[in-house]
Amino acid sequence: MWGVRVTRGSSGRLKWPDELKVKIIERVEAGETIASIARQIAANESLVSKWVKDHRDAKSRPIDGLGIVEVVGFAKSPSGSAQSNTGIACDLHLGDVRLSIPAGYPGLHLVEILRALRAGQ
């Protein structure tokens, strides 16, 4: 679906990859309806709603307890660039952890990485 492979687990249930969920959330944020998206991917509307709600809930929670986060450098992609990755790239230092975030990296994924780092402390 939409260039993302959806597989079935051993129980026969569909395993919805995070990459597809990110695309769904981006479409909802761009104004597409949850009902329309659910029909397109042949998923239950309540499941798609849950993904969107979980994303909104995650965005509203502060990422705390990470200690000092040092933004070492960042670079904005040139406007009008033919690159597919646009936006801001940066390097983060979180204690002894070093993260290089390329321009265009999905914010939802970055939030999940930061939450996992916090949980591992």
C-alpha positions in Angstrom: 0.0 0.0 0.0 1.3 3.4 -1.0 4.7 1.8 -1.7 4.9 0.1 1.7 4.6 -3.6 2.2 2.1 -4.9 4.7 2.7 -8.4 5.8 0.7 -10.9 7.9 1.8 -12.4 11.2 1.6 -16.0 12.1 -1.9 -15.4 13.5 -3.0 -14.1 10.1 -3.4 -10.5 11.3 -2.0 -7.7 9.2 1.2 -6.1 10.6 1.0 -2.4 9.8 4.5 -1.0 9.5 5.4 2.3 11.2 6.4 3.7 7.8 2.8 3.4 6.6 1.4 4.8 9.8 3.6 7.9 9.3 2.2 8.3 5.8 -1.3 8.0 7.2 -0.7 10.6 9.9 0.9 13.0 7.3 -2.2 12.6 5.1 -4.6 13.3 8.0 -2.6 16.3 9.0 -2.8 17.5 5.4 -6.6 17.3 5.6 -7.6 13.9 4.3 -10.3 12.2 6.3 -9.7 9.1 8.4 -12.6 7.4 6.8 -11.2 7.9 3.3 -7.7 6.6 4.3 -9.3 3.6 6.1 -11.1 2.7 2.9 -8.0 3.1 0.7 -5.9 0.7 2.9 -8.8 -1.6 3.7 -8.4 -1.1 7.5 -11.0 -0.5 10.2 -11.6 3.2 10.7 -11.3 2.9 14.4 -7.8 1.4 14.0 -6.7 4.4 11.8 -8.2 6.7 14.4 -6.2 5.1 17.1 -3.0 5.6 15.2 -3.8 9.3 14.7 -4.8 9.7 18.4 -1.7 8.0 19.6 0.4 10.3 17.5 -1.4 13.4 18.7 -1.1 12.2 22.3 2.6 11.6 21.9 3.1 15.1 20.4 1.4 16.7 23.4 3.6 14.9 26.0 6.8 16.7 26.8 10.0 14.7 26.3 11.5 15.2 29.7 14.1 13.3 31.7 16.6 13.1 28.9 19.1 15.3 30.7 21.0 17.9 28.7 20.4 17.8 25.0 23.0 19.7 23.1 22.3 20.7 19.5 25.8 20.6 18.0 25.0 21.9 14.6 22.3 22.2 12.0 21.9 23.0 8.4 18.8 24.0 6.4 18.4 22.5 3.0 18.5 25.2 0.2 15.1 26.3 -0.9 14.2 25.2 -4.4 16.6 22.2 -4.1 15.9 19.1 -6.2 16.7 17.1 -3.1 13.9 14.9 -1.7 15.1 15.7 1.8 14.1 19.2 2.7 14.0 20.9 6.1 16.6 21.1 8.9 19.3 18.5 9.6 21.0 18.5 13.0 23.4 16.6 15.2 22.3 16.0 18.8 24.4 15.0 21.8 22.4 13.4 24.6 25.0 12.5 27.2 27.2 9.9 25.5 24.7 9.3 22.7 25.2 11.0 19.4 22.4 11.4 16.9 22.7 12.8 13.4 19.3 13.6 12.0 19.1 14.1 8.2 16.9 16.8 6.7 13.4 15.4 6.0 13.6 12.7 8.8 10.0 12.0 10.0 9.4 13.8 13.3 7.3 11.0 14.5 10.2 8.6 14.3 12.5 11.0 16.0 10.0 11.4 18.9 9.9 7.6 19.3 13.7 7.4 19.3 14.0 10.1 22.0 11.3 8.3 24.1 13.2 5.0 23.8 16.3 6.8 25.0 14.5 8.2 28.0 13.0 4.8 28.8 16.5 3.2 28.7 17.9 5.6 31.3 
